[in-house]
Amino acid sequence: MTFKFNTIFKKLVSVFIGLLVLNYLVTGGFLFYFLNDYSTKQKEDTLKRNAEVIKNAFIILYGNMDNTSLKWFQSFLNQSSVLSNSMIWIVNNSGHIVYSEPSMPESFIEKYRDENRLAKLPDPRQYSDVMEVGNETLVKTGNFFGFFSDEAFKNDGSSWLTVQMPIQVIPSNGKQITIAAVYLHTPVPEVQRLQFSVLRLFMISGGLSILIAIFLVYLFSVKFTRPLKQINQVAKKIAGGEFNNRLVVSSKDEIGQLADSFNHMLDDLQELEEMRRGFIANVSHELRTPMTSIRGFVEGIIDGTIPPEKQLNYLLIVKDETIRLSRLVNDLLDLAKMEAGEVTLNIKQFDINELIRICVIKLETLITSKNIEVEANFAVENLMVSADKDSIERVIINLLHNAVKFSNENGRIILETVKNKEKVLVSVSDTGIGINEDDIKRVWDRFYKSDKSRGKDKTGTGLGLAIAKNIINEHNQEIWVESTIGVGTKFTFTLDYFKNNLED
């Protein structure tokens, strides 16, 4: 079965375990290397110290070696051999092995006897160097020029650490000479015993550490990937049209922040979906009502239900409904273009007060039909702004139309303009029914009606405020509403003040 790295969990676990094993191997390799040098150096120093003590003892006894001294010296060599775990020789300057601890096998001695029946090192290189170097101690590693390759030493291995220390005396003539040398031999496997002991402990502790680390990495990976799995599952449900699921992540790290952002996205998507459904329902309602009326009147004229003398009146109603349908479709198209950023503004300078007067004149018939008083409070006679004149006219018309529509008979509408630093504030206030506080945030939604009775009005499309909001946003300006039930409503928006005019 092929192991595939197709999940973050598998990748995390594999990477962490790989790093742990790599770190373990690298650390073990360096430890093995440095332990080898350290243990060899330590053993070498130990043999040198022992050789120095043996040399000094030999020099003290030299020339006065009686039976008692000889026994003591041989006992001393035996103890040194045991304590240092090494083979000790005293070799004279002609290469003969004078003393050996432990004693060499008889078969070995017989093999290396000379013509005088004395055991002698077979290769001059095994003794000539140390006898000629003065007072220098020599250290050699290997089989000592083939000496330890003999069958007698096969159990100790063919690689040995050898320390050779010359023994020098000053005879009566005053000239220092080398009379012998102390040899200490120890097998390299013996030197490496400490190295392998430490390495074995390292492997055991390292293995346990890796097992614990793998367990902790597994737990961490599970905890780390669980929120991601939740996000994946919720994303699949979102793709299926479900927006009610939410992520529950308690961590405050990047994963927790991602989960919070994901939940906010779900809230926005759910709200957008509700708006979409509401928009479709509202558009369907707004289209169905006039179309039903048109169909009913046309069928009544065709089948004769409506008498000829009344047909003209009903045809005028059909005309009004078609005009309303056309206005609705045009407003929807304009709103779609604005939201898509396809509307290009024609920014120029104009007098906002004059534009307001023109808008009031255009709605004069509607205003007088409800006997509404219009009051203009302009801080200055002429106030220049920079904006798209046609778009701002549409905003004022929409706000003014709303003010008239929801004002009572004999009400009052107040139009205000005032300069505030580099901005101009334009306000449209009415003394109408007001807007509930809970509905103020949604007055900019398409087709939203805080008062269902407003749906009876047939002169608007329900898109006026949404269009006004988009126009002001396109100008990078602000628009807001203030309202009190039973008192009235005030809409205010900002425009850029035009500096280079006669007022400056």
Long-range contacts (C-beta under 8 A, 24 or more apart in sequence): 7-225, 8-224, 8-225, 8-228, 9-221, 9-222, 9-225, 12-217, 12-220, 12-221, 12-224, 12-225, 13-214, 13-217, 13-218, 13-221, 16-213, 16-214, 16-217, 16-221, 17-214, 17-217, 20-210, 20-213, 20-214, 20-217, 21-210, 24-206, 24-209, 24-210, 27-202, 27-206, 28-199, 28-202, 28-203, 28-206, 31-198, 31-199, 31-202, 32-195, 32-199, 35-194, 35-195, 35-198, 35-199, 36-192, 36-195, 38-195, 39-191, 39-192, 39-194, 39-195, 40-141, 40-161, 40-191, 42-194, 43-161, 43-186, 43-190, 43-191, 44-139, 44-161, 44-163, 46-84, 47-84, 47-86, 47-161, 47-163, 47-184, 47-186, 48-137, 48-163, 48-165, 50-80, 50-83, 50-84, 50-86, 50-88, 50-184, 51-137, 51-163, 51-165, 51-182, 51-184, 52-165, 53-80, 54-80, 54-88, 54-90, 54-182, 55-165, 55-167, 55-182, 58-90, 58-167, 58-180, 58-182, 59-167, 59-169, 62-167, 62-169, 62-179, 73-99, 74-99, 74-101, 77-101, 78-102, 84-184, 84-186, 85-186, 85-190, 86-184, 86-185, 86-186, 87-183, 87-184, 87-185, 87-186, 88-182, 88-183, 88-184, 88-185, 89-182, 89-183, 89-185, 90-167, 90-180, 90-181, 90-182, 90-183, 91-121, 91-127, 91-180, 91-181, 91-183, 92-179, 92-180, 93-127, 93-131, 93-178, 93-179, 93-180, 93-181, 94-120, 94-127, 95-120, 95-121, 95-124, 95-126, 95-127, 95-128, 96-120, 96-121, 97-121, 98-180, 104-152, 105-152, 107-152, 108-150, 108-152, 111-150, 121-147, 122-147, 123-147, 127-181, 129-164, 130-164, 130-165, 130-166, 130-178, 130-181, 131-166, 131-178, 131-181, 132-178, 133-166, 134-166, 134-168, 134-178, 135-166, 135-168, 136-166, 137-163, 137-164, 137-165, 137-166, 138-162, 138-163, 138-164, 138-165, 139-163, 139-164, 140-164, 141-188, 144-185, 148-185, 156-187, 156-189, 156-190, 157-187, 157-188, 157-189, 159-187, 159-188, 159-189, 160-185, 160-186, 160-187, 160-188, 161-185, 161-186, 161-187, 161-188, 161-191, 224-255, 227-251, 227-255, 227-256, 227-258, 227-259, 228-255, 230-259, 231-258, 231-259, 231-262, 234-262, 234-266, 238-266, 238-269, 243-269, 243-270, 243-273, 244-270, 275-445, 275-446, 278-445, 278-447, 278-448, 279-446, 279-447, 282-446, 282-447, 282-462, 283-332, 283-447, 286-328, 286-447, 286-461, 286-462, 287-325, 287-328, 290-321, 290-322, 290-324, 290-325, 291-321, 291-325, 293-317, 293-318, 293-321, 294-318, 294-321, 294-322, 320-458, 324-458, 324-461, 327-461, 328-461, 328-463, 331-461, 331-463, 331-464, 331-467, 332-463, 334-467, 335-446, 335-463, 335-466, 335-467, 335-470, 338-467, 338-470, 338-471, 338-474, 339-470, 343-391, 343-474, 345-387, 345-388, 345-391, 345-474, 345-475, 346-388, 346-389, 346-390, 347-386, 347-387, 347-388, 348-386, 348-387, 348-388, 348-389, 349-384, 349-385, 349-386, 349-498, 349-501, 350-384, 350-385, 350-387, 350-389, 351-382, 351-383, 351-384, 351-385, 352-383, 352-384, 352-385, 352-392, 352-417, 352-424, 352-426, 352-495, 353-378, 353-380, 353-381, 353-382, 353-383, 353-417, 354-382, 355-389, 355-392, 355-393, 355-396, 356-396, 356-415, 356-417, 356-426, 358-393, 359-393, 359-396, 359-397, 359-400, 360-400, 360-415, 362-397, 363-397, 363-400, 363-401, 363-404, 366-401, 366-404, 366-459, 367-404, 367-413, 370-404, 370-407, 370-408, 370-409, 370-410, 370-411, 371-409, 371-410, 372-404, 372-407, 372-410, 372-411, 372-412, 372-413, 373-410, 373-411, 373-412, 373-413, 374-412, 374-413, 374-415, 375-412, 375-413, 375-414, 375-415, 376-414, 376-415, 376-416, 377-414, 377-415, 377-416, 377-417, 378-416, 378-417, 379-417, 379-418, 379-419, 380-419, 380-503, 382-501, 382-502, 382-503, 383-417, 383-419, 383-424, 383-497, 384-497, 384-498, 384-501, 384-503, 385-424, 385-495, 385-496, 385-497, 385-498, 386-495, 386-496, 386-497, 386-498, 387-475, 387-495, 387-496, 388-471, 388-474, 388-475, 391-471, 391-474, 391-475, 392-471, 392-475, 392-495, 394-467, 394-468, 394-471, 395-467, 395-468, 395-471, 395-472, 395-493, 396-426, 396-428, 398-464, 398-465, 398-467, 398-468, 399-428, 399-464, 399-468, 399-491, 400-428, 401-459, 401-460, 401-464, 402-430, 402-460, 402-464, 402-465, 402-491, 403-428, 403-429, 403-430, 403-432, 403-489, 403-491, 404-430, 405-454, 405-457, 405-459, 405-460, 406-430, 406-432, 406-433, 406-451, 406-454, 406-489, 407-431, 407-432, 407-488, 408-432, 408-433, 419-497, 421-497, 422-496, 422-497, 422-499, 423-494, 423-495, 423-496, 423-497, 424-494, 424-495, 424-496, 424-497, 425-492, 425-493, 425-494, 426-492, 426-493, 426-494, 426-495, 427-490, 427-491, 427-492, 428-490, 428-491, 428-492, 429-488, 429-489, 429-490, 429-491, 430-488, 430-489, 430-490, 431-487, 431-488, 432-488, 432-489, 433-485, 433-486, 434-483, 434-484, 434-485, 434-486, 434-487, 434-488, 434-489, 435-481, 435-483, 435-485, 435-489, 436-485, 437-483, 440-481, 440-483, 443-481, 444-469, 468-493
